[in-house]
Amino acid sequence: MAKQPGRASKPLVQRPRDDQPGAVLRAVPPAAPVGPLPSDSVRAVDRALVLLRAFREEDGPLGLTELSRRAGLNMTTALRLLGTLEGHGFVKRLPGGGYLLGPTLLLLGDVFRRSLRLEHHVMPALERLRAESRESAAFFVREGEQRRCVFRLDSPQLVRDVAHVGEAQPLGRGAHGRSLIALESGESLPVVTRGERLPQIAAIACPVLDAAGRVAGSIGISVPLYRFTAETEALCAPLVLREASAMTRDLGGDPAPLERAAR
């Protein structure tokens, strides 16, 4: 049939039938890309997060005046943000007017714990330690009265110590063995040993804490003793403490006990 002049032809669109599997999904248009948030929106998010961090473990319900003071916000702004946070379950407003943290945070905490994979945090830390020190880096966990190597990266240098993932050693001996109990024994951090477990090996180690404040493991480096000069120790000890503190934060823990025990 010839086209009628002056009328553009339309492409034939086949509408999905309701009885076809996936018809509803195919009929939904793709979402438009989200552009950058306006600066006012970013500022509001930042202020809301400051409000959430104003709550402390020892607190009971907090009033609007106290929350505003702790967050450094005027009461009108704080009230508006608390209303938004309450709508999403991040805070709960009591009938008397005080505020508590809400159940959404508990749900997010559970998601964080279930999705946590230790190797996602350990391996990047070991890679940084090895790259900056050029020595072998390892991570140990406690198993009763032993400690076991669970992650390790060997030094790129030709002369290095030899150890294997899965290898177990006594607790309380060597840098990692002492690091795992250092907060109990009051030992300074990071722990530094010279030839304590193996005659020709020096090591530096520091514990890593989890969200509950428990020792999740020990991170550190090992160095052939002839290469472990005062300069090497001065370079590597801060690196080990830095990575232990950073990993503690990544696991939801507080690095303050590590920093207080630092040399």
N, C-alpha and C positions, 0 to 999 in steps of 0.2 A: 504494500500500500504506500502511495506517495505521501511524503510529509506535507502538512499544510504550511503554506508560506507564512512567515512572521511569527511562528510559534516554535520555540526551542524545544528540542527533545530532551526528556528527563531520563536519567539513568534508572534502570529497573532495579528497585530495592526489594529484596525478598525478606519479608518480616518473619521472624522466627515464630513457630507455632508453640503454644503453651505446653503441648504434650511432648515436645522434644527435649531430651536431657540437656541441661546447661543453657536452655533458651534464655532464661532470665539473665544469667551472667553475661551472655553474648550481647544482650540488648542494652547493657549499661555502658554509657560512653566513658572513655578514660578520663581520669581526674586531671584537672588542669595543674601544671607544675606550680609549686609554691615558691613565691619570690622571697627575697630577704625581708625579715621583720623590720618594721619601722623602729627607729631608735627609742621611741617612747615605750613600745612593747617590750623591747629588750630590757629597758630600765625597770619596767614593772616586774618582769620575771626575776631579775636580779634582786629586787627588793623583797619579793615573795620568798625567795630562797633564804635571804637574810633573816626573815621572820621565822622560818622553820628552824634555822640554826640557833635562834634565841632560846629555844627550849633546852633545858639541861636535865640530866638524869635524876637529880635530887629534887626537882621541882614538883609541886602540886599544880593545880590549875592556876594559870597566869591571867591576870586582868589585862585589859586593853592598854592601860597606862604603863604598866611594867613592860609589856611587849613592845610598845612604841619606844620606850626609853632604851631598851636593849638593842633594838634594831636601828635606832637613830632616825626614826620616822615621826612625822606628826600624826596625831591620832586619827585624823580624817583619812589619810592615806593608808594607815595600818588597818583601820576598820574595813575599808573597801577591799584591800588585799585579803584580809582574813575571811571576808565573805566569799570571795572566789575560791580560796583554799578549802573552805568548809564545803562548798558545793561539790568539790572533787574528792572529798573525804580525807584531805591532808591534815585538817584540824577538825576538832569537835568543840562546839560551843555548848557549855553547860547552862541549865536554866538560870543559875545565879549570875551568869555573865562571864565566867572564867573560860579559858581555852585550854584544851589538851591536844596533843598530837593525835591524828586520826588513823583509822584502820587501813587506809590506802598505803601508808608508809610500811605497815607490817606486811602487807601483801607484796610490796616491792622488795622488801628485805628477804622474803621467802624466795622470790624469783631470783634475786641476786645470789643467795646461797645455793640454790639448785643449779644455777647456770655456771657457778664458779668452777673453773678448771685451773688447778695450781700451775700446770705447765704453761698456761697462757701468760702468767706473770713471771715465772721462774726463768724461762729460756731467754726472753729479752734482757733480763737483768744479768744473766750469765754472759750473754754475748757482749754487753757493754763492759762488764768487768774484764773479760778476756781481751777485748779490743784496746782498752785503756791501760791495762797492766802488762799485756802480752804474756800472761801467766795462765795456768790452768784454773778454771773456776768450777765450783761444785755446790750442790745443795743437798743437805742431809736432813733426815727426819728421825725422830726418836721412836724406838720400838722397845718398850720396857727398859731394860738396862743396857741396851745397845743403841747404836745409831747406824743408819743405813744410807748409803749414797743412792739417791733416786734420779738426780740429773747431774750431768758433767760435760764440760767442754775442755778439751785438752789445749795446752799452750801451743801457739804456732812455732815456738822455738824448738830447735833440734834436741836440746837437752831439757828434759822435763820429768816430773814424777809420773809413775804409772799407777793408775787406779781404775776400777771398773764400776759401772752402775750396778747396783744390787749388792755390792760388797758391804758387809757389816763389821763394825769395830766396837770395842767396849765404850760405854758412856763414861764421861769424865776424864778421858785421856785424849790428847791432841786438841787442836784448836776447835774443831767442830764438836768433839765430844764434850768439851768444857763450855762451849758457847750455848749448847742446848740447855744447860743448867745454870748459866751465868747469873740470871736474874734471881734464882733461888739462893745461890752461894754468895751473891754480892760482888762478883768479879767485875772489874772494869771492862768496858767494851771499846772497840772490838777486842776479842781475845787474840793474842799473838803468841805463837810457840815456835821454838827453834829446836829441831831434833828431838822432840818429845816422844812422838810415836815412831817415826822413822829417823834414823841418825842423820841423814843427809837432806832432810826436808824441813822447811819452815812453812808456817801457814798463818793466815789471818781469817777470822770468822766472826759472825755476829748473828744473834737470833732474829727471827722474823715472827711477828705476832699476828694473830687472827683477830676477827671482830670481837671475840669474847675475851681478848687479852691473853689467850693461851699461846704458848710457843708452837708455831706451825712448822718450824724447821730452822736450819742454820745455813746461811750463805757465806761463801768466802773463796779465797784463792790459796793455792799452794805453790811454793817456789823452791827450786833447788837451793840449798843452804849457801853455796858459794856465791849465789847471785842476790842473796837477801841482805843488801847493804842498808845502812841507815836511810839513805835516799829512797830506796825501794819501799821501806816501811812507811816513810813519811808520805810517799805518793799513794800507796795502796790502802792504808788503814782508813783514810777518809772515804775512798771509793767504796769499800765494803760497808761502812756505816751508812753511807748515802743510799746504797741499793737496798740494804735491810730496812731502812726507814721508808723508802719509796714503796717497797713491796708490802710492808705493813699497812700503809695507807691504801694500797690497791686491794688488799684483802679486807678492808673495812676496819682495820685496827688503829690504835693510837700509838704513834712512835715515841711519845714523850718518855716512857720508861727506858727506851734505848738511849735517848739523848741525855737523860739524867745520868745514865751509867757510863757515858762516853768519857774517855780519858781526857 
